[in-house]
Amino acid sequence: MFHHVFHAVRTKHLLQPRYNIDFARWVGEEVGDEDMAALSDISGAAPATIEDIRKEIAAILEPAADERRGRSEFIFVGIEPVVVETKYVAQTPAEFLDLVDAVPGESILYHFVTR
């Protein structure tokens, strides 16, 4: 769930994709249902949990769910983060504050969302 909802945040594309969530891309492009593609509106913003996101997905899909087949199947994948230590180390809150602007975005994402 996490990967399919948040991986767009972790990518570095200059152009925003039409659908920022894999589920939305699949129902929009493969199934051809733009109403269900409203899944792109799911933000995953705090205080959302994975269960909150599951409920949002169900609320969008249930009214229009049917037996239409997509041109290709949707394959659910999982992720295992690769953790790489950076050169940034803070020993005080002041050092931490100085480094927040310097660390790679992936580091913020890892500590804020993944952990």
N, C-alpha and C positions, 0 to 999 in steps of 0.2 A: 504494500500500500504506500509506504513512505516513498519508495523510488518513483512510482508512477505518478504521484502527486507533486513531489518536490524536486525531481531531477532537473527541471527547467531552471530552477534557482541555481543549481550547481554548474550549469553550462555557461559558456562564455561566447554566445553568439551575438553578433552585432545587430542582426535583424530579429525581432521578436517573432516567434512562430505563430501561426494562426491559432493553434490550440496549445495552451501551455501545460496541459495535463494529458498524459497518454490515453486515459479513458475517453476524454473528449475527442481526441483525434480519431480514435477507433470508431466511435459511434457516428462522428461527423463525416469522416472520409470513407470508412469501410462499410458501415451500415447505411450511411446516407441520411441520417436523421439529425438535422440541425437543432431541433428542440432539445434532444437529449445531449447535444454537444454543449449545452449550458453547464455541463460539468466543468468547463473551463473557468466558470465563475467561482468555483470553490477555492477559497484562499488558503485554508489551512492555518490561518492566523491564530495567535493565542487568544483564548485559552483552549483552542481546539486540540483534541486528542485524536488518535487514529480511530477510536470508536465514534467520535463526533463526525469525522470525515466519512466513515462508513455510512452513518445515518444520512448525511447530506447526499451522498451518492444514491442511496436507496430512494430518498424522497424525489430526486430528479428522474431516476430511471423507472420506478414502479408504475407511474401513470402511462408510460408509453412502451413498456417492455412487452415484447411479443416474440414470435419465433422467426423473425427475419434473420437471415444469415449475412454476416459480413463477407466482403470479397476475400478477406483473409481472416484467420482466427486471431483472437487476442491472447497472447501468451503472457501470463503473469510471471514476473521475475523477482528475484530478491537481490539484495546487495549485501556485501560484506565490505565495510570501509577499510581502506588501506591507510593505516595511521603512520604518518611520517613526522618525526620531530623537527620543529623549525629551529632557527637560531634565536628566536625571541623567548626571553625568560624574564618574568617579573618577580621581584621579591617583596615589593611593597605596593600598596594600592596606587601610589603616585606613578610608579614604573608601569603598572598595569594600564593605567589611564593613558600614559604616553604611547604604549605599544598598541592599543586598540586600533589606532589609525594606521599603524604600520604593518600589522600582520595581514597575511593573505585572507581574502574573504572566506576561503574554504575552511580556514582555522576557526573563524567566528561561527560559521555554519556547523562545524563539527561539535564545538563545545556548547553551542546554544540549542541546536536541534537534535543532533545525533546522540549525544550523551544524555 
